[in-house]
Amino acid sequence: MSDTTTQHPVEPGAAPAHTGPHGYASDKEAYLKRMRRIEGQVRGIARMIDEDVYCIDILTQVSAVTKALQAVSIGLVEDHLGHCVVDAARSSEAEGAAKVREASDAIARLVRS
């Protein structure tokens, strides 16, 4: 019998796992719709490459996909800060600090990419 629960390793100093609904839960369908649209754009880019479309036209589409993913990322960061971080901070100062550190690390990864 297999366990379908995903186990995430907890690193020392890491924020505790979030046990309630995620910050994006109320917008989940909108996020999924946006991601399906982005997925279609990426397939379109692959098709453009396969059809030997002009480089600049492909780069224009890559830029559009990048901006769309950035918009999703910003929305998820806002949801995380407004829900998960706030809930953790209400729970305890240590949990709040750990969630802020976790969010800061995630934002840093987004900015570096």
C-alpha positions as CSV (number, residue, x, y, z in Angstrom):
1,M,0.0,0.0,0.0
2,S,1.5,3.4,-1.0
3,D,1.2,6.6,0.9
4,T,0.0,9.4,-1.3
5,T,1.0,12.1,1.2
6,T,4.0,14.2,0.1
7,Q,6.6,14.5,2.7
8,H,8.8,17.6,2.6
9,P,12.0,17.5,4.5
10,V,12.3,20.2,7.2
11,E,15.7,21.9,7.2
12,P,17.1,23.4,10.4
13,G,15.8,26.9,10.9
14,A,13.1,26.4,8.2
15,A,9.6,27.6,8.8
16,P,7.1,25.0,10.0
17,A,4.9,23.5,7.4
18,H,1.6,25.3,6.7
19,T,-1.2,23.1,7.8
20,G,-4.3,25.0,6.8
21,P,-5.5,26.1,3.4
22,H,-2.8,27.9,1.3
23,G,-3.0,31.6,0.7
24,Y,-3.9,31.1,-2.9
25,A,-6.8,28.7,-2.1
26,S,-9.5,31.3,-2.8
27,D,-7.9,32.1,-6.2
28,K,-6.9,28.5,-7.1
29,E,-9.1,28.3,-10.2
30,A,-7.8,31.7,-11.5
31,Y,-4.2,30.5,-11.0
32,L,-4.9,27.3,-12.8
33,K,-6.6,29.1,-15.7
34,R,-3.6,31.4,-16.0
35,M,-1.1,28.5,-15.9
36,R,-3.1,26.7,-18.6
37,R,-2.9,29.8,-20.7
38,I,0.9,30.1,-20.1
39,E,1.3,26.4,-20.9
40,G,-0.5,27.0,-24.3
41,Q,1.9,30.0,-24.9
42,V,4.9,27.8,-24.3
43,R,3.6,25.1,-26.6
44,G,3.1,27.9,-29.2
45,I,6.7,28.9,-28.8
46,A,7.9,25.3,-29.4
47,R,5.7,25.2,-32.5
48,M,7.2,28.5,-33.7
49,I,10.7,27.1,-33.3
50,D,9.6,23.9,-35.1
51,E,8.2,26.1,-38.0
52,D,11.4,28.2,-38.2
53,V,9.7,31.4,-37.3
54,Y,11.8,34.6,-37.2
55,C,13.9,34.8,-34.0
56,I,12.6,38.2,-32.8
57,D,9.0,36.9,-33.1
58,I,9.9,34.0,-30.8
59,L,11.7,36.2,-28.4
60,T,8.6,38.4,-28.2
61,Q,6.6,35.4,-27.2
62,V,9.2,34.3,-24.7
63,S,9.1,37.7,-23.1
64,A,5.3,37.5,-22.9
65,V,5.5,34.1,-21.1
66,T,8.1,35.4,-18.8
67,K,6.0,38.4,-17.8
68,A,3.0,36.1,-17.3
69,L,4.9,33.8,-15.0
70,Q,6.2,36.9,-13.1
71,A,2.6,38.0,-12.6
72,V,1.7,34.6,-11.2
73,S,4.7,34.7,-8.9
74,I,3.8,38.2,-7.6
75,G,0.3,37.0,-6.9
76,L,1.5,34.0,-5.0
77,V,3.9,36.1,-3.0
78,E,1.1,38.5,-2.1
79,D,-1.1,35.6,-1.1
80,H,1.6,33.9,0.9
81,L,2.5,37.1,2.8
82,G,-1.2,38.0,3.4
83,H,-2.2,34.6,4.6
84,C,0.6,32.2,5.5
85,V,3.0,34.7,7.0
86,V,0.3,36.6,8.9
87,D,-1.1,33.4,10.3
88,A,2.3,32.3,11.4
89,A,3.1,35.7,13.0
90,R,-0.2,35.5,14.9
91,S,0.7,32.0,16.1
92,S,4.1,33.0,17.5
93,E,6.9,35.4,16.9
94,A,9.4,32.6,16.1
95,E,7.0,31.1,13.5
96,G,6.3,34.5,12.0
97,A,10.1,35.2,11.7
98,A,10.7,31.8,10.1
99,K,7.9,32.5,7.5
100,V,9.3,35.9,6.8
101,R,12.7,34.4,6.2
102,E,11.2,31.7,4.0
103,A,9.3,34.3,1.9
104,S,12.5,36.5,1.7
105,D,14.4,33.5,0.3
106,A,11.7,32.8,-2.2
107,I,11.6,36.4,-3.3
108,A,15.4,36.4,-3.7
109,R,15.2,33.3,-5.9
110,L,12.6,35.1,-8.1
111,V,14.7,38.2,-8.4
112,R,17.8,36.3,-9.3
113,S,16.1,34.4,-12.2
